[in-house]
Amino acid sequence: MQKILYLGIEDNRNAYHADDTNTYGQGNRNPFIDNPYLATAIWGGTPAQNRWGSQPPPDTQAPTTPTNLVASNPTETTIDLAWTASTDNVGVVAYQIFIDGVFYTASNATATTFTVTDLTPETTYTFTVLARDAATNNSPMSAESNPKQRFLLRLLVLDV
């Protein structure tokens, strides 16, 4: 045991290599040399310093539901969607847009508007939106927006 800890202390790597080994994404760590704490935790002895620190708990909290989804400005083949932003304990990274319950696309997390294109004229569509965070937690689906009904209501008001 002491030999493993001694190797960790006396390792003749230069500072660049030591920093390089601390990169989580590379996966090239030697856990018993780079962090002697693991050796003492597994095989006993005087606890060594934990050089990696503690890891934050995984994010399991989903974003809040996007609200106030409104479809407006319909043309024969496009319509604009807008909604109130979701919140999340870590942060929303994307909004996913669904047409008639089928995934259509994902939009930038900072954008709370989106123009849907390539729609078929004289067709009724239902839109919904959900928020996603970096840990891929999904919010509940927003309430549906039926732009065709909203558009027909607007025409009736204009005809009066």
Chimera marker file (.cmm) of the C-alpha trace (Angstrom):
<marker_set name="trace">
<marker id="1" x="0.000" y="0.000" z="0.000" r="1" g="1" b="0" radius="0.5"/>
<marker id="2" x="2.701" y="2.475" z="0.936" r="1" g="1" b="0" radius="0.5"/>
<marker id="3" x="4.471" y="1.698" z="-2.337" r="1" g="1" b="0" radius="0.5"/>
<marker id="4" x="1.403" y="2.754" z="-4.353" r="1" g="1" b="0" radius="0.5"/>
<marker id="5" x="1.103" y="5.980" z="-2.371" r="1" g="1" b="0" radius="0.5"/>
<marker id="6" x="4.852" y="6.579" z="-2.710" r="1" g="1" b="0" radius="0.5"/>
<marker id="7" x="4.591" y="6.212" z="-6.494" r="1" g="1" b="0" radius="0.5"/>
<marker id="8" x="1.858" y="8.814" z="-6.511" r="1" g="1" b="0" radius="0.5"/>
<marker id="9" x="3.981" y="11.285" z="-4.560" r="1" g="1" b="0" radius="0.5"/>
<marker id="10" x="7.271" y="10.608" z="-6.348" r="1" g="1" b="0" radius="0.5"/>
<marker id="11" x="5.850" y="10.331" z="-9.865" r="1" g="1" b="0" radius="0.5"/>
<marker id="12" x="8.270" y="12.247" z="-12.084" r="1" g="1" b="0" radius="0.5"/>
<marker id="13" x="5.671" y="13.458" z="-14.575" r="1" g="1" b="0" radius="0.5"/>
<marker id="14" x="5.980" y="17.081" z="-15.539" r="1" g="1" b="0" radius="0.5"/>
<marker id="15" x="3.213" y="19.575" z="-14.723" r="1" g="1" b="0" radius="0.5"/>
<marker id="16" x="1.877" y="19.511" z="-18.284" r="1" g="1" b="0" radius="0.5"/>
<marker id="17" x="1.357" y="15.750" z="-18.183" r="1" g="1" b="0" radius="0.5"/>
<marker id="18" x="-0.209" y="15.935" z="-14.724" r="1" g="1" b="0" radius="0.5"/>
<marker id="19" x="-2.675" y="18.546" z="-15.985" r="1" g="1" b="0" radius="0.5"/>
<marker id="20" x="-3.280" y="16.505" z="-19.136" r="1" g="1" b="0" radius="0.5"/>
<marker id="21" x="-4.179" y="13.491" z="-17.025" r="1" g="1" b="0" radius="0.5"/>
<marker id="22" x="-6.715" y="15.525" z="-15.064" r="1" g="1" b="0" radius="0.5"/>
<marker id="23" x="-8.831" y="15.974" z="-18.163" r="1" g="1" b="0" radius="0.5"/>
<marker id="24" x="-11.991" y="13.967" z="-17.573" r="1" g="1" b="0" radius="0.5"/>
<marker id="25" x="-12.874" y="13.557" z="-21.239" r="1" g="1" b="0" radius="0.5"/>
<marker id="26" x="-9.679" y="11.729" z="-22.177" r="1" g="1" b="0" radius="0.5"/>
<marker id="27" x="-10.260" y="8.757" z="-19.904" r="1" g="1" b="0" radius="0.5"/>
<marker id="28" x="-6.514" y="8.226" z="-19.434" r="1" g="1" b="0" radius="0.5"/>
<marker id="29" x="-6.320" y="8.498" z="-15.663" r="1" g="1" b="0" radius="0.5"/>
<marker id="30" x="-4.448" y="6.069" z="-13.470" r="1" g="1" b="0" radius="0.5"/>
<marker id="31" x="-6.713" y="6.347" z="-10.452" r="1" g="1" b="0" radius="0.5"/>
<marker id="32" x="-4.224" y="4.991" z="-7.924" r="1" g="1" b="0" radius="0.5"/>
<marker id="33" x="-1.414" y="7.354" z="-8.905" r="1" g="1" b="0" radius="0.5"/>
<marker id="34" x="-3.415" y="10.434" z="-9.878" r="1" g="1" b="0" radius="0.5"/>
<marker id="35" x="-5.638" y="10.180" z="-6.806" r="1" g="1" b="0" radius="0.5"/>
<marker id="36" x="-4.119" y="8.149" z="-3.954" r="1" g="1" b="0" radius="0.5"/>
<marker id="37" x="-7.379" y="8.619" z="-2.042" r="1" g="1" b="0" radius="0.5"/>
<marker id="38" x="-8.838" y="5.756" z="-4.065" r="1" g="1" b="0" radius="0.5"/>
<marker id="39" x="-6.050" y="3.405" z="-2.985" r="1" g="1" b="0" radius="0.5"/>
<marker id="40" x="-6.605" y="4.192" z="0.690" r="1" g="1" b="0" radius="0.5"/>
<marker id="41" x="-10.373" y="3.972" z="0.294" r="1" g="1" b="0" radius="0.5"/>
<marker id="42" x="-10.075" y="0.508" z="-1.266" r="1" g="1" b="0" radius="0.5"/>
<marker id="43" x="-7.163" y="-1.060" z="0.638" r="1" g="1" b="0" radius="0.5"/>
<marker id="44" x="-7.194" y="0.940" z="3.882" r="1" g="1" b="0" radius="0.5"/>
<marker id="45" x="-4.505" y="2.959" z="5.557" r="1" g="1" b="0" radius="0.5"/>
<marker id="46" x="-4.393" y="6.619" z="6.453" r="1" g="1" b="0" radius="0.5"/>
<marker id="47" x="-6.849" y="8.392" z="4.135" r="1" g="1" b="0" radius="0.5"/>
<marker id="48" x="-5.033" y="10.347" z="1.440" r="1" g="1" b="0" radius="0.5"/>
<marker id="49" x="-6.225" y="13.647" z="0.006" r="1" g="1" b="0" radius="0.5"/>
<marker id="50" x="-8.957" y="13.334" z="-2.631" r="1" g="1" b="0" radius="0.5"/>
<marker id="51" x="-7.393" y="15.280" z="-5.518" r="1" g="1" b="0" radius="0.5"/>
<marker id="52" x="-10.495" y="15.055" z="-7.717" r="1" g="1" b="0" radius="0.5"/>
<marker id="53" x="-12.915" y="16.518" z="-5.241" r="1" g="1" b="0" radius="0.5"/>
<marker id="54" x="-16.483" y="15.407" z="-5.102" r="1" g="1" b="0" radius="0.5"/>
<marker id="55" x="-18.655" y="15.138" z="-8.166" r="1" g="1" b="0" radius="0.5"/>
<marker id="56" x="-21.967" y="16.988" z="-8.246" r="1" g="1" b="0" radius="0.5"/>
<marker id="57" x="-25.052" y="14.801" z="-8.085" r="1" g="1" b="0" radius="0.5"/>
<marker id="58" x="-26.660" y="14.039" z="-11.450" r="1" g="1" b="0" radius="0.5"/>
<marker id="59" x="-29.363" y="16.401" z="-12.675" r="1" g="1" b="0" radius="0.5"/>
<marker id="60" x="-32.705" y="14.627" z="-12.470" r="1" g="1" b="0" radius="0.5"/>
<marker id="61" x="-34.987" y="17.672" z="-12.383" r="1" g="1" b="0" radius="0.5"/>
<marker id="62" x="-36.946" y="18.293" z="-15.578" r="1" g="1" b="0" radius="0.5"/>
<marker id="63" x="-37.582" y="21.818" z="-16.865" r="1" g="1" b="0" radius="0.5"/>
<marker id="64" x="-40.967" y="23.401" z="-16.289" r="1" g="1" b="0" radius="0.5"/>
<marker id="65" x="-43.625" y="23.049" z="-18.986" r="1" g="1" b="0" radius="0.5"/>
<marker id="66" x="-43.547" y="25.699" z="-21.734" r="1" g="1" b="0" radius="0.5"/>
<marker id="67" x="-46.746" y="27.736" z="-21.386" r="1" g="1" b="0" radius="0.5"/>
<marker id="68" x="-48.891" y="30.108" z="-23.426" r="1" g="1" b="0" radius="0.5"/>
<marker id="69" x="-48.165" y="28.432" z="-26.761" r="1" g="1" b="0" radius="0.5"/>
<marker id="70" x="-49.677" y="30.599" z="-29.477" r="1" g="1" b="0" radius="0.5"/>
<marker id="71" x="-49.729" y="30.057" z="-33.234" r="1" g="1" b="0" radius="0.5"/>
<marker id="72" x="-50.040" y="33.225" z="-35.308" r="1" g="1" b="0" radius="0.5"/>
<marker id="73" x="-49.438" y="34.812" z="-38.708" r="1" g="1" b="0" radius="0.5"/>
<marker id="74" x="-50.460" y="31.790" z="-40.790" r="1" g="1" b="0" radius="0.5"/>
<marker id="75" x="-49.761" y="31.732" z="-44.507" r="1" g="1" b="0" radius="0.5"/>
<marker id="76" x="-50.549" y="28.892" z="-46.886" r="1" g="1" b="0" radius="0.5"/>
<marker id="77" x="-47.372" y="27.022" z="-45.887" r="1" g="1" b="0" radius="0.5"/>
<marker id="78" x="-45.991" y="28.621" z="-42.686" r="1" g="1" b="0" radius="0.5"/>
<marker id="79" x="-47.065" y="29.636" z="-39.211" r="1" g="1" b="0" radius="0.5"/>
<marker id="80" x="-45.289" y="31.345" z="-36.306" r="1" g="1" b="0" radius="0.5"/>
<marker id="81" x="-45.196" y="29.755" z="-32.855" r="1" g="1" b="0" radius="0.5"/>
<marker id="82" x="-44.421" y="31.599" z="-29.616" r="1" g="1" b="0" radius="0.5"/>
<marker id="83" x="-44.426" y="30.431" z="-25.995" r="1" g="1" b="0" radius="0.5"/>
<marker id="84" x="-43.342" y="31.445" z="-22.515" r="1" g="1" b="0" radius="0.5"/>
<marker id="85" x="-39.886" y="30.166" z="-21.584" r="1" g="1" b="0" radius="0.5"/>
<marker id="86" x="-39.398" y="27.180" z="-19.311" r="1" g="1" b="0" radius="0.5"/>
<marker id="87" x="-37.130" y="27.283" z="-16.272" r="1" g="1" b="0" radius="0.5"/>
<marker id="88" x="-34.744" y="24.620" z="-15.016" r="1" g="1" b="0" radius="0.5"/>
<marker id="89" x="-32.404" y="24.206" z="-12.054" r="1" g="1" b="0" radius="0.5"/>
<marker id="90" x="-29.419" y="23.918" z="-14.430" r="1" g="1" b="0" radius="0.5"/>
<marker id="91" x="-30.731" y="25.460" z="-17.644" r="1" g="1" b="0" radius="0.5"/>
<marker id="92" x="-32.832" y="24.695" z="-20.694" r="1" g="1" b="0" radius="0.5"/>
<marker id="93" x="-30.732" y="23.834" z="-23.757" r="1" g="1" b="0" radius="0.5"/>
<marker id="94" x="-33.429" y="23.269" z="-26.389" r="1" g="1" b="0" radius="0.5"/>
<marker id="95" x="-37.118" y="23.322" z="-27.147" r="1" g="1" b="0" radius="0.5"/>
<marker id="96" x="-38.582" y="20.479" z="-29.177" r="1" g="1" b="0" radius="0.5"/>
<marker id="97" x="-41.494" y="21.246" z="-31.476" r="1" g="1" b="0" radius="0.5"/>
<marker id="98" x="-44.087" y="18.609" z="-32.309" r="1" g="1" b="0" radius="0.5"/>
<marker id="99" x="-46.706" y="18.655" z="-35.059" r="1" g="1" b="0" radius="0.5"/>
<marker id="100" x="-49.699" y="16.411" z="-34.412" r="1" g="1" b="0" radius="0.5"/>
<marker id="101" x="-47.677" y="14.647" z="-31.700" r="1" g="1" b="0" radius="0.5"/>
<marker id="102" x="-44.737" y="13.842" z="-33.993" r="1" g="1" b="0" radius="0.5"/>
<marker id="103" x="-41.297" y="15.406" z="-33.431" r="1" g="1" b="0" radius="0.5"/>
<marker id="104" x="-40.655" y="18.142" z="-36.007" r="1" g="1" b="0" radius="0.5"/>
<marker id="105" x="-37.452" y="19.896" z="-34.907" r="1" g="1" b="0" radius="0.5"/>
<marker id="106" x="-35.476" y="21.296" z="-31.992" r="1" g="1" b="0" radius="0.5"/>
<marker id="107" x="-34.873" y="25.001" z="-31.569" r="1" g="1" b="0" radius="0.5"/>
<marker id="108" x="-32.303" y="27.033" z="-29.668" r="1" g="1" b="0" radius="0.5"/>
<marker id="109" x="-32.966" y="27.263" z="-25.929" r="1" g="1" b="0" radius="0.5"/>
<marker id="110" x="-32.865" y="31.043" z="-25.884" r="1" g="1" b="0" radius="0.5"/>
<marker id="111" x="-35.496" y="31.297" z="-28.610" r="1" g="1" b="0" radius="0.5"/>
<marker id="112" x="-39.146" y="31.169" z="-27.584" r="1" g="1" b="0" radius="0.5"/>
<marker id="113" x="-40.413" y="31.673" z="-31.125" r="1" g="1" b="0" radius="0.5"/>
<marker id="114" x="-40.214" y="29.461" z="-34.170" r="1" g="1" b="0" radius="0.5"/>
<marker id="115" x="-41.571" y="29.557" z="-37.723" r="1" g="1" b="0" radius="0.5"/>
<marker id="116" x="-42.894" y="26.221" z="-38.951" r="1" g="1" b="0" radius="0.5"/>
<marker id="117" x="-42.496" y="25.847" z="-42.718" r="1" g="1" b="0" radius="0.5"/>
<marker id="118" x="-43.579" y="23.439" z="-45.459" r="1" g="1" b="0" radius="0.5"/>
<marker id="119" x="-47.153" y="23.084" z="-44.199" r="1" g="1" b="0" radius="0.5"/>
<marker id="120" x="-49.899" y="21.863" z="-46.514" r="1" g="1" b="0" radius="0.5"/>
<marker id="121" x="-52.640" y="24.422" z="-47.290" r="1" g="1" b="0" radius="0.5"/>
<marker id="122" x="-56.153" y="23.772" z="-45.942" r="1" g="1" b="0" radius="0.5"/>
<marker id="123" x="-54.833" y="21.288" z="-43.362" r="1" g="1" b="0" radius="0.5"/>
<marker id="124" x="-55.426" y="21.420" z="-39.619" r="1" g="1" b="0" radius="0.5"/>
<marker id="125" x="-52.319" y="21.024" z="-37.467" r="1" g="1" b="0" radius="0.5"/>
<marker id="126" x="-51.839" y="20.768" z="-33.721" r="1" g="1" b="0" radius="0.5"/>
<marker id="127" x="-48.569" y="22.046" z="-32.268" r="1" g="1" b="0" radius="0.5"/>
<marker id="128" x="-46.950" y="21.275" z="-28.922" r="1" g="1" b="0" radius="0.5"/>
<marker id="129" x="-43.577" y="22.174" z="-27.418" r="1" g="1" b="0" radius="0.5"/>
<marker id="130" x="-41.418" y="20.686" z="-24.681" r="1" g="1" b="0" radius="0.5"/>
<marker id="131" x="-38.212" y="21.895" z="-23.026" r="1" g="1" b="0" radius="0.5"/>
<marker id="132" x="-35.048" y="19.801" z="-22.611" r="1" g="1" b="0" radius="0.5"/>
<marker id="133" x="-32.065" y="20.383" z="-20.331" r="1" g="1" b="0" radius="0.5"/>
<marker id="134" x="-28.416" y="19.327" z="-20.754" r="1" g="1" b="0" radius="0.5"/>
<marker id="135" x="-29.019" y="16.069" z="-18.851" r="1" g="1" b="0" radius="0.5"/>
<marker id="136" x="-31.771" y="15.228" z="-21.399" r="1" g="1" b="0" radius="0.5"/>
<marker id="137" x="-34.561" y="15.681" z="-18.865" r="1" g="1" b="0" radius="0.5"/>
<marker id="138" x="-37.743" y="16.598" z="-20.754" r="1" g="1" b="0" radius="0.5"/>
<marker id="139" x="-40.478" y="18.855" z="-19.456" r="1" g="1" b="0" radius="0.5"/>
<marker id="140" x="-44.102" y="17.822" z="-19.754" r="1" g="1" b="0" radius="0.5"/>
<marker id="141" x="-45.602" y="18.680" z="-23.147" r="1" g="1" b="0" radius="0.5"/>
<marker id="142" x="-47.149" y="22.127" z="-23.507" r="1" g="1" b="0" radius="0.5"/>
<marker id="143" x="-50.861" y="22.578" z="-24.035" r="1" g="1" b="0" radius="0.5"/>
<marker id="144" x="-51.889" y="22.151" z="-27.676" r="1" g="1" b="0" radius="0.5"/>
<marker id="145" x="-52.241" y="25.029" z="-30.061" r="1" g="1" b="0" radius="0.5"/>
<marker id="146" x="-54.553" y="24.595" z="-33.039" r="1" g="1" b="0" radius="0.5"/>
<marker id="147" x="-53.675" y="27.420" z="-35.425" r="1" g="1" b="0" radius="0.5"/>
<marker id="148" x="-56.384" y="26.602" z="-37.971" r="1" g="1" b="0" radius="0.5"/>
<marker id="149" x="-59.124" y="27.236" z="-35.397" r="1" g="1" b="0" radius="0.5"/>
<marker id="150" x="-57.425" y="30.444" z="-34.260" r="1" g="1" b="0" radius="0.5"/>
<marker id="151" x="-57.138" y="31.577" z="-37.877" r="1" g="1" b="0" radius="0.5"/>
<marker id="152" x="-60.809" y="30.859" z="-38.594" r="1" g="1" b="0" radius="0.5"/>
<marker id="153" x="-61.819" y="32.801" z="-35.475" r="1" g="1" b="0" radius="0.5"/>
<marker id="154" x="-59.784" y="35.752" z="-36.669" r="1" g="1" b="0" radius="0.5"/>
<marker id="155" x="-61.515" y="35.638" z="-40.078" r="1" g="1" b="0" radius="0.5"/>
<marker id="156" x="-64.949" y="35.612" z="-38.453" r="1" g="1" b="0" radius="0.5"/>
<marker id="157" x="-64.084" y="38.675" z="-36.401" r="1" g="1" b="0" radius="0.5"/>
<marker id="158" x="-62.856" y="40.502" z="-39.495" r="1" g="1" b="0" radius="0.5"/>
<marker id="159" x="-66.064" y="39.649" z="-41.418" r="1" g="1" b="0" radius="0.5"/>
<marker id="160" x="-68.366" y="41.085" z="-38.727" r="1" g="1" b="0" radius="0.5"/>
<link id1="1" id2="2" r="1" g="1" b="0" radius="0.2"/>
<link id1="2" id2="3" r="1" g="1" b="0" radius="0.2"/>
<link id1="3" id2="4" r="1" g="1" b="0" radius="0.2"/>
<link id1="4" id2="5" r="1" g="1" b="0" radius="0.2"/>
<link id1="5" id2="6" r="1" g="1" b="0" radius="0.2"/>
<link id1="6" id2="7" r="1" g="1" b="0" radius="0.2"/>
<link id1="7" id2="8" r="1" g="1" b="0" radius="0.2"/>
<link id1="8" id2="9" r="1" g="1" b="0" radius="0.2"/>
<link id1="9" id2="10" r="1" g="1" b="0" radius="0.2"/>
<link id1="10" id2="11" r="1" g="1" b="0" radius="0.2"/>
<link id1="11" id2="12" r="1" g="1" b="0" radius="0.2"/>
<link id1="12" id2="13" r="1" g="1" b="0" radius="0.2"/>
<link id1="13" id2="14" r="1" g="1" b="0" radius="0.2"/>
<link id1="14" id2="15" r="1" g="1" b="0" radius="0.2"/>
<link id1="15" id2="16" r="1" g="1" b="0" radius="0.2"/>
<link id1="16" id2="17" r="1" g="1" b="0" radius="0.2"/>
<link id1="17" id2="18" r="1" g="1" b="0" radius="0.2"/>
<link id1="18" id2="19" r="1" g="1" b="0" radius="0.2"/>
<link id1="19" id2="20" r="1" g="1" b="0" radius="0.2"/>
<link id1="20" id2="21" r="1" g="1" b="0" radius="0.2"/>
<link id1="21" id2="22" r="1" g="1" b="0" radius="0.2"/>
<link id1="22" id2="23" r="1" g="1" b="0" radius="0.2"/>
<link id1="23" id2="24" r="1" g="1" b="0" radius="0.2"/>
<link id1="24" id2="25" r="1" g="1" b="0" radius="0.2"/>
<link id1="25" id2="26" r="1" g="1" b="0" radius="0.2"/>
<link id1="26" id2="27" r="1" g="1" b="0" radius="0.2"/>
<link id1="27" id2="28" r="1" g="1" b="0" radius="0.2"/>
<link id1="28" id2="29" r="1" g="1" b="0" radius="0.2"/>
<link id1="29" id2="30" r="1" g="1" b="0" radius="0.2"/>
<link id1="30" id2="31" r="1" g="1" b="0" radius="0.2"/>
<link id1="31" id2="32" r="1" g="1" b="0" radius="0.2"/>
<link id1="32" id2="33" r="1" g="1" b="0" radius="0.2"/>
<link id1="33" id2="34" r="1" g="1" b="0" radius="0.2"/>
<link id1="34" id2="35" r="1" g="1" b="0" radius="0.2"/>
<link id1="35" id2="36" r="1" g="1" b="0" radius="0.2"/>
<link id1="36" id2="37" r="1" g="1" b="0" radius="0.2"/>
<link id1="37" id2="38" r="1" g="1" b="0" radius="0.2"/>
<link id1="38" id2="39" r="1" g="1" b="0" radius="0.2"/>
<link id1="39" id2="40" r="1" g="1" b="0" radius="0.2"/>
<link id1="40" id2="41" r="1" g="1" b="0" radius="0.2"/>
<link id1="41" id2="42" r="1" g="1" b="0" radius="0.2"/>
<link id1="42" id2="43" r="1" g="1" b="0" radius="0.2"/>
<link id1="43" id2="44" r="1" g="1" b="0" radius="0.2"/>
<link id1="44" id2="45" r="1" g="1" b="0" radius="0.2"/>
<link id1="45" id2="46" r="1" g="1" b="0" radius="0.2"/>
<link id1="46" id2="47" r="1" g="1" b="0" radius="0.2"/>
<link id1="47" id2="48" r="1" g="1" b="0" radius="0.2"/>
<link id1="48" id2="49" r="1" g="1" b="0" radius="0.2"/>
<link id1="49" id2="50" r="1" g="1" b="0" radius="0.2"/>
<link id1="50" id2="51" r="1" g="1" b="0" radius="0.2"/>
<link id1="51" id2="52" r="1" g="1" b="0" radius="0.2"/>
<link id1="52" id2="53" r="1" g="1" b="0" radius="0.2"/>
<link id1="53" id2="54" r="1" g="1" b="0" radius="0.2"/>
<link id1="54" id2="55" r="1" g="1" b="0" radius="0.2"/>
<link id1="55" id2="56" r="1" g="1" b="0" radius="0.2"/>
<link id1="56" id2="57" r="1" g="1" b="0" radius="0.2"/>
<link id1="57" id2="58" r="1" g="1" b="0" radius="0.2"/>
<link id1="58" id2="59" r="1" g="1" b="0" radius="0.2"/>
<link id1="59" id2="60" r="1" g="1" b="0" radius="0.2"/>
<link id1="60" id2="61" r="1" g="1" b="0" radius="0.2"/>
<link id1="61" id2="62" r="1" g="1" b="0" radius="0.2"/>
<link id1="62" id2="63" r="1" g="1" b="0" radius="0.2"/>
<link id1="63" id2="64" r="1" g="1" b="0" radius="0.2"/>
<link id1="64" id2="65" r="1" g="1" b="0" radius="0.2"/>
<link id1="65" id2="66" r="1" g="1" b="0" radius="0.2"/>
<link id1="66" id2="67" r="1" g="1" b="0" radius="0.2"/>
<link id1="67" id2="68" r="1" g="1" b="0" radius="0.2"/>
<link id1="68" id2="69" r="1" g="1" b="0" radius="0.2"/>
<link id1="69" id2="70" r="1" g="1" b="0" radius="0.2"/>
<link id1="70" id2="71" r="1" g="1" b="0" radius="0.2"/>
<link id1="71" id2="72" r="1" g="1" b="0" radius="0.2"/>
<link id1="72" id2="73" r="1" g="1" b="0" radius="0.2"/>
<link id1="73" id2="74" r="1" g="1" b="0" radius="0.2"/>
<link id1="74" id2="75" r="1" g="1" b="0" radius="0.2"/>
<link id1="75" id2="76" r="1" g="1" b="0" radius="0.2"/>
<link id1="76" id2="77" r="1" g="1" b="0" radius="0.2"/>
<link id1="77" id2="78" r="1" g="1" b="0" radius="0.2"/>
<link id1="78" id2="79" r="1" g="1" b="0" radius="0.2"/>
<link id1="79" id2="80" r="1" g="1" b="0" radius="0.2"/>
<link id1="80" id2="81" r="1" g="1" b="0" radius="0.2"/>
<link id1="81" id2="82" r="1" g="1" b="0" radius="0.2"/>
<link id1="82" id2="83" r="1" g="1" b="0" radius="0.2"/>
<link id1="83" id2="84" r="1" g="1" b="0" radius="0.2"/>
<link id1="84" id2="85" r="1" g="1" b="0" radius="0.2"/>
<link id1="85" id2="86" r="1" g="1" b="0" radius="0.2"/>
<link id1="86" id2="87" r="1" g="1" b="0" radius="0.2"/>
<link id1="87" id2="88" r="1" g="1" b="0" radius="0.2"/>
<link id1="88" id2="89" r="1" g="1" b="0" radius="0.2"/>
<link id1="89" id2="90" r="1" g="1" b="0" radius="0.2"/>
<link id1="90" id2="91" r="1" g="1" b="0" radius="0.2"/>
<link id1="91" id2="92" r="1" g="1" b="0" radius="0.2"/>
<link id1="92" id2="93" r="1" g="1" b="0" radius="0.2"/>
<link id1="93" id2="94" r="1" g="1" b="0" radius="0.2"/>
<link id1="94" id2="95" r="1" g="1" b="0" radius="0.2"/>
<link id1="95" id2="96" r="1" g="1" b="0" radius="0.2"/>
<link id1="96" id2="97" r="1" g="1" b="0" radius="0.2"/>
<link id1="97" id2="98" r="1" g="1" b="0" radius="0.2"/>
<link id1="98" id2="99" r="1" g="1" b="0" radius="0.2"/>
<link id1="99" id2="100" r="1" g="1" b="0" radius="0.2"/>
<link id1="100" id2="101" r="1" g="1" b="0" radius="0.2"/>
<link id1="101" id2="102" r="1" g="1" b="0" radius="0.2"/>
<link id1="102" id2="103" r="1" g="1" b="0" radius="0.2"/>
<link id1="103" id2="104" r="1" g="1" b="0" radius="0.2"/>
<link id1="104" id2="105" r="1" g="1" b="0" radius="0.2"/>
<link id1="105" id2="106" r="1" g="1" b="0" radius="0.2"/>
<link id1="106" id2="107" r="1" g="1" b="0" radius="0.2"/>
<link id1="107" id2="108" r="1" g="1" b="0" radius="0.2"/>
<link id1="108" id2="109" r="1" g="1" b="0" radius="0.2"/>
<link id1="109" id2="110" r="1" g="1" b="0" radius="0.2"/>
<link id1="110" id2="111" r="1" g="1" b="0" radius="0.2"/>
<link id1="111" id2="112" r="1" g="1" b="0" radius="0.2"/>
<link id1="112" id2="113" r="1" g="1" b="0" radius="0.2"/>
<link id1="113" id2="114" r="1" g="1" b="0" radius="0.2"/>
<link id1="114" id2="115" r="1" g="1" b="0" radius="0.2"/>
<link id1="115" id2="116" r="1" g="1" b="0" radius="0.2"/>
<link id1="116" id2="117" r="1" g="1" b="0" radius="0.2"/>
<link id1="117" id2="118" r="1" g="1" b="0" radius="0.2"/>
<link id1="118" id2="119" r="1" g="1" b="0" radius="0.2"/>
<link id1="119" id2="120" r="1" g="1" b="0" radius="0.2"/>
<link id1="120" id2="121" r="1" g="1" b="0" radius="0.2"/>
<link id1="121" id2="122" r="1" g="1" b="0" radius="0.2"/>
<link id1="122" id2="123" r="1" g="1" b="0" radius="0.2"/>
<link id1="123" id2="124" r="1" g="1" b="0" radius="0.2"/>
<link id1="124" id2="125" r="1" g="1" b="0" radius="0.2"/>
<link id1="125" id2="126" r="1" g="1" b="0" radius="0.2"/>
<link id1="126" id2="127" r="1" g="1" b="0" radius="0.2"/>
<link id1="127" id2="128" r="1" g="1" b="0" radius="0.2"/>
<link id1="128" id2="129" r="1" g="1" b="0" radius="0.2"/>
<link id1="129" id2="130" r="1" g="1" b="0" radius="0.2"/>
<link id1="130" id2="131" r="1" g="1" b="0" radius="0.2"/>
<link id1="131" id2="132" r="1" g="1" b="0" radius="0.2"/>
<link id1="132" id2="133" r="1" g="1" b="0" radius="0.2"/>
<link id1="133" id2="134" r="1" g="1" b="0" radius="0.2"/>
<link id1="134" id2="135" r="1" g="1" b="0" radius="0.2"/>
<link id1="135" id2="136" r="1" g="1" b="0" radius="0.2"/>
<link id1="136" id2="137" r="1" g="1" b="0" radius="0.2"/>
<link id1="137" id2="138" r="1" g="1" b="0" radius="0.2"/>
<link id1="138" id2="139" r="1" g="1" b="0" radius="0.2"/>
<link id1="139" id2="140" r="1" g="1" b="0" radius="0.2"/>
<link id1="140" id2="141" r="1" g="1" b="0" radius="0.2"/>
<link id1="141" id2="142" r="1" g="1" b="0" radius="0.2"/>
<link id1="142" id2="143" r="1" g="1" b="0" radius="0.2"/>
<link id1="143" id2="144" r="1" g="1" b="0" radius="0.2"/>
<link id1="144" id2="145" r="1" g="1" b="0" radius="0.2"/>
<link id1="145" id2="146" r="1" g="1" b="0" radius="0.2"/>
<link id1="146" id2="147" r="1" g="1" b="0" radius="0.2"/>
<link id1="147" id2="148" r="1" g="1" b="0" radius="0.2"/>
<link id1="148" id2="149" r="1" g="1" b="0" radius="0.2"/>
<link id1="149" id2="150" r="1" g="1" b="0" radius="0.2"/>
<link id1="150" id2="151" r="1" g="1" b="0" radius="0.2"/>
<link id1="151" id2="152" r="1" g="1" b="0" radius="0.2"/>
<link id1="152" id2="153" r="1" g="1" b="0" radius="0.2"/>
<link id1="153" id2="154" r="1" g="1" b="0" radius="0.2"/>
<link id1="154" id2="155" r="1" g="1" b="0" radius="0.2"/>
<link id1="155" id2="156" r="1" g="1" b="0" radius="0.2"/>
<link id1="156" id2="157" r="1" g="1" b="0" radius="0.2"/>
<link id1="157" id2="158" r="1" g="1" b="0" radius="0.2"/>
<link id1="158" id2="159" r="1" g="1" b="0" radius="0.2"/>
<link id1="159" id2="160" r="1" g="1" b="0" radius="0.2"/>
</marker_set>
